[in-house]
Amino acid sequence: MTIQEYQARKTERIAIAVSHYVVTTQADKLDWRAATGDESCTRSVLEQAAECVACNRMVAGMLGGGEEPQEPVKITDADSAKAELLRSAAEVAAVIRAMPDEAMNQTFRTTSLTMTGEVLMDMPYRNMTYHGGQINFIQLLLGDKEFHTVPAAFK
């Protein structure tokens, strides 16, 4: 197994897990925020899913030699969040699988950062892992005591 294949699989698996967390959140709580107002930096479950999709698309565009997408991602329900998470993860995983080894040391520039291909290809996984944990925490804050296992993510 190549490093690229390993990273692509991790990316697809975490998207399965995060999408599961989204669909197991109470439908009427998907837009819930811990705080509101202009000074608040909290994000809802749907906003976090949209951030994951945007990150996946950004990295796919950069590693694939294209441009960073400029359109904001708007997700309005759990089913579309799941579909977009899985689709965007598949897109970035395909680009990661196609990366030549030389791209690991290549420098890529985002709007605010410069990083190597090795670091950039890990970004979608790290981002979805982070947001998956936040979604789990929101579920706990809202009184959900169930441990939402994701058997499909372990295959």
C-alpha positions in Angstrom: 0.0 0.0 0.0 1.3 3.4 -0.9 1.2 6.4 1.4 -1.2 8.0 -1.0 -3.6 5.0 -0.8 -3.3 4.9 3.0 -4.2 8.6 3.3 -7.0 8.4 0.8 -8.6 5.5 2.7 -8.3 7.4 6.0 -10.0 10.4 4.4 -12.9 8.3 3.1 -13.3 6.5 6.4 -13.4 9.7 8.5 -16.0 11.2 6.1 -18.2 8.1 6.7 -17.9 8.7 10.5 -18.5 12.4 10.4 -21.5 12.0 8.1 -22.9 9.4 10.5 -22.5 11.8 13.4 -24.4 14.5 11.4 -27.3 12.2 10.6 -27.5 10.9 14.2 -27.9 14.5 15.5 -31.5 15.4 16.3 -32.9 17.0 13.2 -34.2 20.0 15.1 -30.7 20.6 16.6 -28.6 20.6 13.4 -28.6 24.4 13.4 -28.1 24.8 17.2 -25.2 27.0 18.4 -23.8 27.2 21.9 -23.8 31.0 21.6 -25.2 33.5 19.1 -24.4 37.1 18.2 -21.8 38.9 16.3 -19.0 38.0 18.8 -19.8 34.3 18.8 -17.4 31.9 17.0 -19.6 28.8 17.6 -20.8 26.9 14.6 -23.7 24.5 14.2 -23.4 20.9 13.1 -24.5 21.8 9.5 -21.9 24.7 9.4 -19.2 22.3 10.5 -20.2 19.8 7.9 -20.0 22.6 5.3 -16.5 23.5 6.5 -15.4 20.0 6.0 -16.8 19.9 2.5 -15.1 23.2 1.7 -11.8 22.0 3.0 -12.0 18.7 1.0 -12.8 20.7 -2.2 -10.0 23.2 -1.6 -7.4 20.5 -1.1 -8.7 18.5 -4.1 -8.4 21.6 -6.2 -4.9 22.5 -5.0 -3.4 19.0 -5.2 -5.1 18.5 -8.5 -3.4 21.6 -10.0 -6.6 23.7 -10.1 -7.9 26.7 -8.2 -9.3 26.9 -4.7 -13.1 26.9 -5.0 -14.5 30.4 -4.2 -18.1 29.5 -3.6 -19.2 29.1 0.0 -20.7 25.7 0.8 -24.3 25.8 2.2 -25.8 22.7 3.7 -29.4 22.8 4.9 -30.1 19.2 6.2 -28.5 16.0 7.4 -29.0 14.0 4.2 -27.4 16.6 2.0 -24.6 17.0 4.5 -23.9 13.3 4.4 -24.0 13.2 0.6 -21.7 16.2 0.2 -19.3 14.9 2.9 -19.0 11.5 1.1 -18.8 13.1 -2.3 -16.1 15.6 -1.4 -14.1 13.0 0.5 -14.2 10.7 -2.6 -13.0 13.6 -4.8 -10.1 14.5 -2.6 -9.2 10.8 -2.1 -9.0 10.3 -5.8 -6.7 13.3 -6.1 -4.5 12.0 -3.2 -4.3 8.5 -4.9 -3.1 10.1 -8.1 -0.4 12.2 -6.4 3.1 11.4 -7.7 5.6 10.8 -4.9 7.4 14.0 -5.9 4.4 16.0 -4.9 5.0 15.1 -1.2 7.8 17.7 -1.2 6.2 20.2 -3.5 5.2 23.5 -2.0 1.6 24.5 -2.2 0.2 27.9 -1.2 -3.3 28.5 0.1 -4.7 32.0 0.6 -2.9 32.2 4.0 -0.5 29.3 4.3 2.4 27.6 2.5 2.8 23.8 3.0 4.1 20.7 1.4 2.0 18.2 -0.4 2.6 15.7 2.4 1.0 18.2 4.9 -1.7 19.3 2.5 -2.9 15.8 1.8 -3.4 15.2 5.5 -5.5 18.4 6.0 -8.9 16.9 5.0 -8.5 14.0 7.4 -7.3 16.2 10.3 -10.1 18.7 9.6 -12.9 16.1 9.5 -11.5 14.4 12.7 -11.6 17.7 14.5 -15.1 18.6 13.4 -16.3 15.1 14.1 -15.3 15.5 17.7 -17.0 18.8 17.9 -20.2 17.3 16.5 -20.0 14.6 19.1 -19.6 17.2 21.8 -22.6 19.1 20.6 -24.6 15.9 20.8 -23.5 15.5 24.4 -24.3 19.1 25.2 -27.8 18.5 23.8 -28.3 15.5 26.1 -27.6 12.7 23.6 -25.9 10.0 25.8 -25.7 7.4 23.0 -22.2 6.4 21.7 -22.6 6.7 17.9 -20.4 3.9 16.5 -19.7 3.8 12.8 -19.0 0.1 11.8 -18.8 1.1 8.1 -15.8 3.4 8.9 -13.8 0.4 10.2 -13.8 -1.6 7.0 
